[in-house]
Amino acid sequence: MSLKDSLRVMVVDDMSVSRALISQSLEEIGIKHVATESDSKAALGKLASNPVHLVISDMNMPGLSGLDLLGALRQGRATQRIGFILITGTPTPEILQKGQQLGLNNLIRKPFTTSTVKASIERVVGPL
């Protein structure tokens, strides 16, 4: 079984169009186990009880931002080792620095392509 067949990913984005575009890229790559969540607080609860291998999260969301979600995941025993990729259209030096401090695994800049998503994932989990 290849990594694509077993990798479990959660996409967290408050915008339905963005969730759909990311999910479509994952489907094109061949990743079969994809969950989506529109609310970062709800995602945190689900991940605590059912961790995945990788979270792909938008930066700007109401409630918990992508970096807030990352920080919360790194605090939990069940979630601290989940791979985390942040998606943002504005990767400022402050966002990058804070992400590195929190243990961000990678970043995808909007707009993205399926190939940039795949390359970003492979830098976290290895060849797909």
DOLUMTOR-235311 format. One record per residue (C-alpha): residue number from 1; residue in three letters; x, y, z. Coordinates in Angstrom, 3 decimals. Example, Ala and Ser with C-alpha at 12.3 -4.5 7.8 and 13.67 -1.06 7.14 Angstrom:
k r px py pz
1 ala 12.300 -4.500 7.800
2 ser 13.670 -1.060 7.140
END
This chain:
k r px py pz
1 met 0.000 0.000 0.000
2 ser 1.417 3.391 -0.967
3 leu 1.556 6.397 1.323
4 lys -1.170 8.037 -0.785
5 asp -3.531 5.200 0.112
6 ser -3.006 5.418 3.865
7 leu -2.303 9.125 4.491
8 arg -5.089 10.819 6.475
9 val -5.417 14.569 5.896
10 met -7.701 17.233 7.364
11 val -8.298 20.460 5.441
12 val -9.323 23.393 7.656
13 asp -10.601 26.547 5.959
14 asp -13.602 28.750 6.693
15 met -14.170 29.385 2.952
16 ser -16.018 26.559 1.172
17 val -14.427 27.373 -2.201
18 ser -10.926 27.157 -0.709
19 arg -11.742 23.847 1.016
20 ala -13.028 22.495 -2.276
21 leu -9.944 23.620 -4.230
22 ile -7.553 22.081 -1.702
23 ser -9.601 18.866 -1.565
24 gln -9.648 18.705 -5.376
25 ser -5.828 18.999 -5.434
26 leu -5.540 16.191 -2.873
27 glu -7.879 14.035 -4.961
28 glu -5.813 14.718 -8.101
29 ile -2.675 13.687 -6.191
30 gly -4.415 10.445 -5.220
31 ile -4.887 11.038 -1.489
32 lys -8.057 9.200 -0.543
33 his -8.623 9.922 3.154
34 val -9.503 13.619 3.360
35 ala -11.675 15.241 6.007
36 thr -12.691 18.890 5.848
37 glu -13.675 21.331 8.547
38 ser -14.850 24.935 8.244
39 asp -14.267 25.861 11.883
40 ser -10.802 25.664 13.456
41 lys -12.168 25.116 16.977
42 ala -14.295 22.195 15.770
43 ala -11.263 20.851 13.889
44 leu -9.207 20.963 17.086
45 gly -11.828 18.901 18.922
46 lys -12.055 16.329 16.144
47 leu -8.264 16.046 15.859
48 ala -7.894 15.523 19.614
49 ser -10.185 12.491 19.473
50 asn -9.195 11.239 16.006
51 pro -5.742 12.493 14.938
52 val -4.723 12.550 11.277
53 his -1.246 12.470 9.720
54 leu -1.418 15.951 8.224
55 val -3.418 19.157 8.617
56 ile -3.592 21.712 5.808
57 ser -4.998 24.911 7.276
58 asp -5.795 28.402 6.089
59 met -4.130 31.215 8.038
60 asn -6.984 33.719 8.358
61 met -10.062 32.251 9.995
62 pro -12.477 33.527 12.639
63 gly -11.864 32.282 16.167
64 leu -8.590 30.396 15.917
65 ser -6.245 31.409 13.100
66 gly -4.164 28.763 11.381
67 leu -1.232 29.578 13.668
68 asp -3.509 29.448 16.739
69 leu -4.682 26.008 15.614
70 leu -1.065 24.907 15.136
71 gly -0.148 26.127 18.624
72 ala -3.102 24.302 20.162
73 leu -2.246 21.078 18.324
74 arg 1.370 21.247 19.527
75 gln 0.086 21.426 23.135
76 gly -1.913 18.182 22.972
77 arg -0.326 14.779 23.534
78 ala -2.396 13.111 20.821
79 thr -1.899 15.938 18.321
80 gln 1.591 17.327 18.900
81 arg 3.211 15.269 16.123
82 ile 0.619 15.925 13.408
83 gly 2.219 17.409 10.290
84 phe 0.996 20.953 9.672
85 ile 0.971 22.960 6.445
86 leu -0.282 26.544 6.522
87 ile -1.901 28.145 3.471
88 thr -1.783 31.916 3.112
89 gly -1.752 34.546 0.421
90 thr 0.483 36.783 2.504
91 pro 3.374 34.836 4.081
92 thr 4.845 37.753 6.026
93 pro 8.125 37.388 7.924
94 glu 6.092 37.555 11.163
95 ile 3.871 34.650 10.105
96 leu 6.905 32.602 9.040
97 gln 8.773 33.321 12.282
98 lys 5.790 32.519 14.499
99 gly 5.123 29.368 12.463
100 gln 8.701 28.190 12.895
101 gln 8.507 28.806 16.649
102 leu 5.325 26.717 16.841
103 gly 6.690 23.851 14.738
104 leu 5.148 24.600 11.334
105 asn 6.175 21.890 8.863
106 asn 5.582 23.798 5.620
107 leu 3.719 26.646 3.956
108 ile 1.747 26.918 0.716
109 arg 1.314 30.338 -0.840
110 lys -2.006 31.218 -2.493
111 pro -2.748 30.903 -5.326
112 phe -1.522 27.308 -5.431
113 thr -1.412 24.504 -7.969
114 thr -1.783 20.765 -7.477
115 ser 1.956 20.377 -8.073
116 thr 2.859 22.925 -5.371
117 val 0.482 21.209 -2.943
118 lys 2.053 17.825 -3.733
119 ala 5.599 19.178 -3.344
120 ser 4.702 20.791 -0.023
121 ile 3.144 17.572 1.302
122 glu 6.135 15.500 0.167
123 arg 8.503 17.804 2.073
124 val 6.563 16.866 5.217
125 val 5.711 13.166 4.771
126 gly 8.078 11.936 2.050
127 pro 7.455 10.785 -1.534
128 leu 3.843 10.033 -2.435
END
